[in-house]
């Protein structure tokens, strides 16, 4: 195993009714709150009214309309409110997009220049407003990690800002808040969770056995419960297991002792930056193609283990087991209603060269990923997905 540091300071309040702690917890930071959320679904479900009732003694300002692929324009708007109103704490009510934008706002509030600078140079982040979360979509794990992915429409870049200052102080995770999620969001979230674990599982260092076993457990949980959350949206057992799987998948627990760069996410980030497709949809299309492309004599043992431990593949031949595992992943994503090709998602081949170059430029694909990829490799993966 590699050396590692592990410190996650987020206070997780998991389960029914945990939102009741909001007034007490937020008052630790002050009375001026910036409430951030997305397209307004929290108003339809009643979560908004409950939050406002709980915060009746606070001075609440709002930033709504945060996009599914959060844009730097929303961040700039939130930063302006924080500076103008002297915000003490940010409360993000929503999923990963709202949380990610809020993280960027929290540090942008103390930066004198344009907040996009902080994405390009993380060393410029010196301070951040405290952030609390009420989670309404499980997918990204942003409720318990220090990263945030932001898109810049002008430059067609989708990049991550990451610093320990961006860990949420408090995250409320009530599985009942997932009951009203549209099936497509539940499905895309499940793919994202699965992909997060796979990114950490397929790393050059295969010696962290305990981390691998934990990863396999989370992936098996997703396989067991994902479809049930779609067919039985108010199944508390399914929702609670998926919600916690989402958090564990990306709170750094599954990467300790392994390290390395991710392989599929950097490719998908470029696709959704160019075409603004749903992140989980892009991952569902790209992941089986990436697996097929990098499967060889050197990687077959890892893919075979994945197939056997996660999907119960029994083939004794490692290469055949590995191939069957890839088919299991493809079938699993299809069973969730995910598209199988880029063209189904509205992505054509015109930008393949540009996207491939950008994916390599903005990531560790060519130097640190599970199997090193150059521009031609990424383009070939796109071609497999047409």
N, C-alpha and C positions, 0 to 999 in steps of 0.2 A: 504493500500500500504506500501511496505517496503521503508525505507530511500534509497536515491540514489544520486550519483554524476553524472552529465552529462556534458561532455565537449568534443566536437569533433572538433579539430583544422584544419582539412583538408579543403583546398580551392577547392571547386568543380566548374569546368567550364563545364556546360552541354549544349549540342546542336551542331548544324552544325558549322564547321569552328573554333571551340574553340582552336584547336591545334596551331593556329597562335600566341598564347601568349607564346609559349615555350621559345624563345630566351630571352625575357624580364624577365620571371619568373626564369629560370635556372641561368641567370647571377647574380642573387641575392646571389648565393651560390658559384660561382666560374666558371672556364672555363674548368675544367677537368671532363668529364662526362663518367660514365660507362653505356653504353646502354645494357640492358638485354632483351632477348626475347627467344621464344621457337623454334619450328621446322622450321621456315622460311616462314610461311604463310604471314607474314607482308611484305615480299619481293614480293610475288606474287600479293598482293593486292595494292601495291604502297605506303603503309604507311611508310615503311622503307625509301624509296627515299625521301618522304616528310619530314620525321624527319631529315634526313641527310642534306637536303637542308636548313632547318630552323637552324640547328646547324653548319653551315659552318664556323662560326667564333669560334667554340669551339674545344677543343681537345677531340675527342671521341674515347673511347676504347669499345670493344664489348665482351659480353658473350652471346653466342647463345646456342641453344640445351637444354634449361631448360625443364625438363620432365613434363608430365601432372600430375604426383604425384611427386613434386619436391624432389630431393634427396640431402642429405648432401654433396655428392661429388660435385654437382654444386655449392653449397654454398661455399665450400672450395676453389673452383677455382675462384669464384668471389671475395672472401676475399683476395686471393693472388694478384689479379690484383689491387684491391683498395690499398693495402699496398705498392705494387711495384711502382705504377704510381702516388700515392698521389691523388687519386680521391676526387673531391669536392662534387659531387652530383651523385646520381644514377637515371637513367630514365628507368623505366620498361614499355615496350610496349607489352601488351598481356593481359591474363586473370589472374585468381587467382593464378595459379601455378607460373607464372613469378613474380607476385607481392610478393607472399609469400617468394620465394627464395631471392628476392631482399631485403625484410625486414630483413631477417636473415643475408644477406651479410652486410647490413648497420651497424648492431651492431657488427657483427663479425670482421669488419674492425678495431675496437678499442680494440679487445680482444686478449691478447697475446697467448692464448692456442687454443685448437681445438674448432671450433664453436658449435659442438654438446654439449659441456658443457653448453652452454647458454640455450639449450632446457631442460636439466636436472635440471638446477638451474637458474631461471630467475633473481635472485638477482645479478648475475654476470654481467648483462647488465647495463653498466654505461653511455654509450654514443652511438650515432648512426649517420651515415651520413644522410643528407636530402635525401628524396626519392620523386620523381615525377612519375606520372603514365599516360600513354595513354591507356585507357581501350579498348580492342578488343573483349572480351568475358564477358557477364554478367552472373554471377553465385554466386561467393563467397562473394561479398561485401567487399573484401579486399582493395578496392580502398578508403574506408572511415572508416576503423577500425584499431585496433592496434594488431591484431593477425596474426599469420602465422603458417601453418601446414607443417612440414618437415618429410620426410621418411628417415630412416636409413636402407639400404638394409642388412647390416651385422647383425644387431640385430633384424631385422623385426619389428621395432617400427615406428609408425607414430604419432608424438606428436606435440603439439602446443607450440610456444613461444609467449608470450603476454606481452607487456609493453607499456605505453603511448609514449615512445620514438619512437615507430614504426608506428605512424600515418603518412601516406603520407602528405607531405607539399602541394602538388598540384595533383589533379586528373582531367584529361580531359576525358569527357564522351560524345562522339559523336555517337549517335545511328546509323549513316550511316556506321560506322566501323563494325557493326554487320551483314551487308547485305550478306557478303560472307561466313558466318559461315555454316559449314555442318549441316544438319538437326539433326544429332545425338548429336552434341555439343549443339545446341539450346535446344534440348529436355533434355539432362542431366543437363544443366544449369537451366532450369525451375524447375526440380525436386529439385535441390539444394536450389534454392530460397524458394520454398515451404517448404522444410524441415527446413530451418533456422527459418522461422516464426513459424512453428509447435513446434520446440524445445522450443521456448520462450513462446508460447501460452499454452502448456501443462506443467504447473509448479504447485508445491504444493500450492502457493498463488494465489487464484482466485479473489482477491479483487481489482486488478488494472483494473477497468472497462474501463477506457479511453485507456489504453495500449492494452487491448483485442480488442476493437473496431478498433483501428488502425491496429492491426494484421489481423483482419478479412478482412479489406479493401485491404491490400496487397495480402492476399491469393486469394481473389476474382479477383484481377487484374491478377494474374498469371493464374487462371482458364480461364479467359476471353481471354487472349492474347497469351498464350503459343503456342497453336496449330496454331494460325494465323502466328506466326513468322516462323513456319516450312512450311506452305502452301504458304505463301506470304512473302518470306525472305526480300524483299525490302519495306515492309509496314512500313513507318516511325512511324505511330501512335503506332503500335504494338511494334516495337523495342524500341521506347522511353519509353513507359510505362513499359516494362519488364526491361529495363536498370535501371530505377529509382527504380523499385520494388526491384531489386537486391541490390542496395545501401542501401535503407531504411531497408531492411530485416535484415541487420547485421551491422548497424552503432550504435547500442546500444539503439536506440529509442524504440524498441519493447520489450526490457527487463526491462526497468525502472519500479521500483515498484514491480517486481516479483522475479527475481533472481532464484537461484537454479542451479542444474546441468542438462546437456542435456542428452537425453535418447538414441537416435538412432545413432547420429554421432560417439560417442565413439565405438559403435559396428562396424559401417562401416569402421572406420579408421583401425581397426584391419584386417578386411577382405581385404581391398585394400593394407595394408602393407604386407600381406602374399601372395596375388595373383595379385597385381598391376592392379586391374580393375578400370574403371572410377568411380570416387566418386559418381556422380549422378546416375549411374546405380545401384551401391550398395544400395544407399538410396531408390531407387524405389522398389527394391526387399524387403528390410528389413522393411520399414515403415509400410505397411499394416499388416505385421506379428506382429510387435511390438504392434500396435494398438489393434489387436485382442487379443493378449496375456494379455495385461494389462487392458482390458475392464472388469469391474466388477460393483457391486452395488455402490461402492464408487466413481468410475470414470465416470459412465454413464452420469451424468448431463453435465459434461464438453464435453464429446464426442458428446452428443446430441446437445448441443449448437453449436459446431463446424459444425456438419452436417447441421443444419438448417440455420446458418448464412452464411456459405461459399458455400454450395451446394444446398441450398433451399429445403432440405428434409422436408416433411410436416407431417410425422407420429407423432401422438400425444403421443405415448408411448415412453418414454425416451430411454429405452434399444433398442427398435426396430429402433428408429431414429439413435442411435449411431451405430448400426450394419450396417444400410444402408449407413451411412456416410463413414464407412470403405470401403464398396464396391465401393462407389463413388471415393474414393482416388485411389483404385486399378484400376478402370476403366479409370480414368483420366491419370494415368501413362502409362497404356497400350495404350491409344489413342495416346500418344506421341511416341510410338514405343519402350518403355522400356521393357526389359526382366522381367519376372514374377518370375523366380526361380534362385537360385544360380547356379544350374547346367547349365543353359543357358549362364551364364556369365563365365563358366569355373571353378567354385568353387566346389570342392567335399567335402565330409564329413570327410576326413581323419584328418583335422586340427581343427575340431570343439572344441575339449576339450582345446587345446592350445589357440585358439583364444578367447574362452569364458573366460579363466583365465586371459588372457592379457587384455581383454576389461575391466574387473572389476578392475584389478591391476592399470591400467593407467588412471582411470576416477573416477567420483563420483557416478557411477551407484548404488553402494550398500549403499550409505549414503545420497545422496542429490537429486537424480533424481525424476521425477514425480511419478513413482512407483519404489521402490527400487528393484534392480535386483542383484541376486547372480550368480555365475558361472553356476549353473544348469538352471537358468532362461534364461540366454543368449544362452546356448546350445539348450534349447527348442525352442527359437525363430529361431535359425539356422535350426532346424529340420522342422519347419513350412515352411521354404523357400527352401527346397531341390528340 
